[in-house]
Amino acid sequence: MDFIDQLRALSSRVADAKEKISTEEATKNAMVMPFIQLLGYNVFDPNEVTPELVADVGTKKGEKVDYAILKDGKPIMLFECKKSGGDLHINHASQLFRYFHVTEARFGVLTNGLTYRFFTDLEKPNKMDEKPFFEFNILDFREQEVEELKKFAKSAFDLENILTTANHLKYTRAIQNTLNDWMINPPEDFVRLVSAEFLVGKQFRSTVKDQFTLITKRAFQQLIGDKINERLKGAMSPEPTLAPAELENAGEPAPVPEGAEPSALEVEAFQIIRAIVRPLVKPSRVSIRDAASYCAILFDDNNRRPICRLRFNNENRLILGLFDDNKEEERIALASVDDIFDHADRLKSAVAGYLNPNPKEAGEQTPA
């Protein structure tokens, strides 16, 4: 299972458990330890992950940090845990601050099992910054954030590489926050800048300022909306078509087919299915084709080779259609698209059947 698939599986478990967890200890066991394990560190080996690492800090004796990840016997990353959903204000990270100062660790993580805030010492050497350079939400993450998280995995951990990108992430985050503020409430200097070419020779009076502040705000919102629509269209637009025989030789993906556009929820399910079968085939050999009453997920864009069907026409009732050996469809109700992961074995089996066809399957039939 790929790293992102493991994250999705953990995300689903955390989402189910978070309401039942009310203590810090339960948060560590049910959420934080699995997260550390997912990064490739053995939580049961004290030479690799030490719980409640003890050190004397000045006049304070017996100070403990919840987890220390070790490399060659030295701490490289410290975890301070709060209860599930607890406040992660920097004022609640006093132990993390102190431990960061007296150990060789260059990264501190403050977490409540749902959000993980990563800190380092970009401002002053050996003093943990007050603002995180990276934040990861286990219940709501994007692929770019997964790529950044991977850098902390045992197999990829490279101190200099992370410190280099930490600087970029810090300033990227700050600029994003500034732009977000400007989008909601554009400052006068910015409005002057973007409207300068339209106001040559005109005075920037109060009425003009108010008019172009509103226009700038709307332009920001429309630009963001247009970019989102472009991404959605790109995800569903057809790629150059290759015949199945050419696919085998060229190793190029099958297209996302033409026709009616799937919904955003169907596209999300489609991407999950692609991720599930990725160990068997290139994801792009898995295609989506919309129909009147369902979305077909097909192998090599061949309607005689269905992997499953998505019956998501009613948002309150999500149905996954899986096929048996006789191409008979079994309809399974889902609570959310994440439940598709529960049927990974059957989806992989469907794809494997097309890669290694049974002799009696020589004459494929289109399912009813």
Summary of the structure (lengths in Angstrom):
residues: 368
radius of gyration: 25.8
end to end distance: 32.1
largest distance: 81.6
contacts: 1039
relative contact order: 0.07
helix: 45%
strand: 22%
